[in-house]
């Protein structure tokens, strides 16, 4: 998420990508197709950052050789749940700092729940 945020910052600095993205998503209504289309068109560096971050996490897991498989899987589940919710939150009319806190909290809670479920079923 850090790399996605850095990419969004670059998109904003380069062409007001995040500002225009938020306005376009709000104007078209908060629908998944509009959020996806506007994200790919207006925040390309944020998308590249998110994908690059995912590759780095996968490489780290490959290097570890499965020593912390449950923790890694739980972190991926938390991120997979929080990312789409975070896009909707960012497009909503909430202040950006509140949105970021809510997304991080959601990711942490989803990760903790997934980790607890994985520990219960080895």
C-alpha positions as CSV (number, residue, x, y, z in Angstrom):
1,X,0.0,0.0,0.0
2,X,2.9,2.3,0.6
3,X,4.0,2.0,-3.0
4,X,0.5,2.5,-4.2
5,X,0.2,5.7,-2.1
6,X,3.5,6.9,-3.4
7,X,2.3,6.3,-7.0
8,X,-0.9,8.2,-6.2
9,X,1.1,11.0,-4.9
10,X,3.1,11.1,-8.1
11,X,-0.1,10.9,-10.2
12,X,-1.5,13.9,-8.2
13,X,1.7,15.9,-8.6
14,X,2.0,15.1,-12.4
15,X,-1.6,15.7,-13.4
16,X,-3.9,16.1,-10.4
17,X,-4.7,12.4,-10.9
18,X,-6.1,11.7,-7.4
19,X,-8.1,15.0,-7.2
20,X,-9.7,14.3,-10.7
21,X,-10.2,10.6,-9.8
22,X,-12.1,11.5,-6.6
23,X,-14.3,14.0,-8.5
24,X,-15.0,11.7,-11.4
25,X,-15.9,8.8,-9.1
26,X,-18.3,11.0,-7.0
27,X,-19.9,12.5,-10.1
28,X,-20.5,9.1,-11.7
29,X,-21.8,7.5,-8.6
30,X,-19.9,5.0,-6.4
31,X,-20.0,2.0,-8.6
32,X,-17.3,-0.7,-9.0
33,X,-17.0,-0.3,-12.8
34,X,-16.6,3.4,-12.6
35,X,-14.1,3.2,-9.8
36,X,-12.1,0.6,-11.7
37,X,-12.1,2.5,-15.0
38,X,-11.2,5.8,-13.4
39,X,-8.4,4.2,-11.3
40,X,-6.8,2.6,-14.4
41,X,-7.1,5.8,-16.4
42,X,-6.3,8.5,-13.9
43,X,-4.0,6.7,-11.4
44,X,-1.6,4.6,-13.5
45,X,1.4,5.1,-11.2
46,X,-0.7,4.1,-8.2
47,X,-1.7,0.9,-9.9
48,X,1.9,0.2,-10.9
49,X,2.9,0.8,-7.3
50,X,0.3,-1.6,-5.9
51,X,1.4,-4.3,-8.4
52,X,5.1,-3.7,-7.6
53,X,4.4,-3.9,-3.9
54,X,2.6,-7.2,-4.4
55,X,5.5,-8.6,-6.3
56,X,7.9,-7.6,-3.5
57,X,5.7,-9.3,-0.9
58,X,5.5,-12.4,-3.1
59,X,9.3,-12.4,-3.5
60,X,9.8,-12.1,0.2
61,X,7.5,-15.1,0.8
62,X,9.4,-17.1,-1.8
63,X,12.7,-16.3,-0.2
64,X,11.4,-17.2,3.3
65,X,10.4,-20.6,1.9
66,X,7.1,-20.9,3.8
67,X,8.4,-20.4,7.3
68,X,5.7,-17.9,8.0
69,X,3.0,-19.1,5.6
70,X,0.0,-18.5,7.9
71,X,1.1,-15.0,8.7
72,X,1.8,-14.2,5.0
73,X,-1.5,-15.6,3.9
74,X,-3.4,-13.7,6.6
75,X,-1.7,-10.4,5.5
76,X,-2.7,-11.1,1.9
77,X,-6.3,-11.7,3.0
78,X,-6.4,-8.5,5.0
79,X,-5.0,-6.5,2.0
80,X,-7.4,-8.2,-0.4
81,X,-10.3,-7.2,1.7
82,X,-9.1,-3.7,2.5
83,X,-8.0,-2.6,-1.0
84,X,-11.4,-2.6,-2.7
85,X,-13.0,-1.1,0.4
86,X,-10.3,1.5,0.5
87,X,-11.0,2.6,-3.1
88,X,-14.7,3.1,-2.2
89,X,-13.7,5.0,0.9
90,X,-11.3,7.2,-1.1
91,X,-14.0,8.1,-3.6
92,X,-16.5,8.9,-0.8
93,X,-16.8,12.3,0.7
94,X,-14.7,11.5,3.7
95,X,-11.5,13.5,4.5
96,X,-8.4,11.7,3.2
97,X,-6.7,11.2,6.6
98,X,-9.9,9.6,8.0
99,X,-10.1,7.4,4.9
100,X,-6.5,6.2,5.3
101,X,-7.0,5.4,9.0
102,X,-10.2,3.5,8.2
103,X,-8.5,1.4,5.5
104,X,-5.5,0.5,7.7
105,X,-7.8,-0.4,10.5
106,X,-9.9,-2.6,8.2
107,X,-6.8,-4.3,6.8
108,X,-5.4,-5.0,10.3
109,X,-8.7,-6.4,11.6
110,X,-9.2,-8.6,8.5
111,X,-5.6,-9.8,9.0
112,X,-6.1,-10.6,12.6
113,X,-9.3,-12.5,11.9
114,X,-7.7,-14.5,9.0
115,X,-4.7,-15.3,11.2
116,X,-7.0,-16.5,14.0
117,X,-8.9,-18.7,11.6
118,X,-5.7,-20.1,10.1
119,X,-4.3,-21.0,13.6
120,X,-7.6,-22.7,14.5
121,X,-7.4,-24.9,11.3
122,X,-3.7,-25.9,10.7
